Amino acid sequence: MFRNGPMTRLKLRRAVPLAIGLALFALGLWALYHMLGEVRPGAVLAELRTVHPARLAGATAAMIVGYVALIGYDWCALRLIDRPLPPRAVALGSFLGFAMGNTVGVSVVSGGAVRYRIYAALGLDAFEVASVSSYIAAATGVGLLLAGLGALAIHPGALTEVALPETTIRVVSAAILVTTLVLLYVFSARGAVVKAGRLSFRLPRPGALSGQIVISLIDIGAAALCLWLLLPEGRPDFVTFTAIFAGAMVLGLISHVPGGVGVFETAVLAALPGEAPLEQAAAALVMFRVIYYLLPFAVAFLVVSLNELRMAGGWLSKVLGEIPATLRPGYAALSGVVPAMMAVTAFGMGVLLVLVSLVPSLQADALQENEILAALLLEGGTMMSAVSGVALLILSHGLLRRLAAAYWLTLAAIAFAILAALMNNLDLKSMAVFGAGGLAMLPFRRVFYRQAKLTEGVFSARWWALVSAAVLAAVAFFLFAHRATPFSAALWTEFAPGANTPRSLRAGLVASSVMLFFLLGLALQPTRPRRKAETAAEALDHAARILETEERPQACLALTGDKTLMFSEGGDAFLMYSRQRSAMVVLGDPVGPEHAVEQLAWRLWDEAQKANCRPVFYEVSHRTLPVWIEMGLSLHKVGEEAVVHLPAFSLAGSKFKTMRAAYNKKKREGLELEILQAPHAPELLDEIEVVSRAWLGTKGREKGFSIGRFDRGYLNRFPLAVIRREGRVLAFANVLAPGAQHRIAIDLMRYLPDEASGMMEFLFVSLMEHYRDAGALEFSLGVAPLAGLSERRTPQMWNQFGRLMFEHGGAFYNFEGLRGFKQKFQPEWRPRYIALAPGTSPMVAMADIALLIAGGARGILKR
């Protein structure tokens, strides 16, 4: 009972924000339902069909201006962190980031993931991309505030309903506006660091700040103009509407409802003058969503689809030209955003199909000659729309997880949707939309490679929230569209071309039945027996075979025998993990081919969810950061690995003068290095065990997880570096040199206590020279825990705690001394991270890892 306590709290922390967002979404739908009580759905549809082309063109032009202005956010942010990129790369990252973020909502998260894919491929690290995303979020909020205050100061009519005099509104708005601008420029001139919640960033200099303010005003003004042009006569003047628009956008953002759906519309409709026709206003809001959100997303989807074809070569690359070499990594990284874009597209299509099945159908003239045929076709088309829509809602989850089955079934569901549109009064527009979507998905076949059950993870809180939101929207739309029809039991059995409400009722029943049967089938399916698991010895041998093609020395820690090994479906990759309380902790990056890394990461995630554990990926490197970003994990730096480039290593020169003198002194004292290949003679293992016991006598008990232990089976898998004097073993280390032995490290390094002085230095130098001469490229000195954490005054709590432990934690571990020792070899420092599920505290995760390494609380107390 107590074991599951932390995990239960973690699940509650994840579920509560989703539940609040869902509740706000429901309240927004309820408010819209009552606000539009006198509106006829047919009239709204008619308004959508009769929007004047000039208004559509003007709104589209305003949208284009707005998205061009949005590029300025990324441009300013990259200049602020002093990491400028080529203009084409900035434009691509900005457009795709905003197109995805504005559609999905939570732009700082979804848009940030898109930007990470592109910008990281061009040289930025995870924290620089996070700084860009944080800056954009803050600049957007400040821009909305300034635009709203400025509009109220010029024309306070937007707040006349609050019963305040216009003069008061104007003066208060102007005072807040001036105060905000003064504070911004004062802090900017001082180069201050501003913290807002979890976001912290340095303000740009006054000149750059002025440019950003202009960009924000153009962005918000263009977005407001896009909607204003679509609104009917009786709308407020543009300046007044800008204040309304800014306030509605802020309400949508703070509601945490994706895209502010329902909340934004309610705020705009409530603020419009009474003389504005509601039917035309509702049509304008729908058209605004299509132009400002869905159209850019569709263009972004098309861009990514064409890019996939272009990267594959062929005629398209010849037509569009070759991608410049400097930009190719960024364009290649776009494949990483495909699963999310496909999932959003499939989910949106699913919602649209469910809603279409609940809308009264319009009978085509071609079908009026035969009422029975018309009724059958309409009935079948509506049913197929409902079933295809529910199928796409379910499949969107599998697309996000890169499942091959989900990809093919999605294409099949879209094909059924096209057939349904054909049967549903020859709906050529719907056929064109779904056909274009299906064609755009065809180039992405290679992105969906995972072989796993479609139903894994569908009971997550996020899945329930999304599906519940879709169901709520469908129910509200059905009630709104059919509220004029009194309910009667006879409706269920009425079949005729004009019987729209009965047809919608039956379609809704079919859709809900499909979802119900899916959930029941999933809940009642028996547990399938797993294939026979390998024994511990077989698993170690399996991992050893994979290590023959591996280059990273840390991967050899899989052979310690104290961790569980999880292998890929193809058996060509693995990851290693251990459980500590309710944490499932993975050590290092998954080992094996790149295509299997993400598969293993998701599989570990699934296993952790099934076991009611939280997944923790410890000491992962920069090479796998895109995987963790795409999975939605948060990253925290936990240290740096010291790597020496062996071809350039030499003790010659002034910087190694002291080390050279100490090394030569040890050689004069008779110390010699000997490299012994495995397997080792029992007599040698007896000798080094004496050294190991003497070393442990001063250091305490054996540790584990991220380091090996003295075990004869483990040591017999590696070469041993032995330091002797006159034949006597004084020190030893096991050498981790997988694959072609291009990258080298050591694990256990133990010596006689009386020989401690200078022994580690001598061993490291001797090994580096030996393997340099043997043709190795790198020598890893291991990870310096907590090294390289930010020294800024306003970082995250984990960063503050880590810095304190690094500087003052000598009572537990000499973090600073260890980094200082490794720095003497002039290494390259490579960051290592911990990747955690949202809501997981890095301090709690690191405490679990410390217990794993120490072998329990006693191991921490007895160093």
Disulfide bonds with the S-S distance in Angstrom:
none
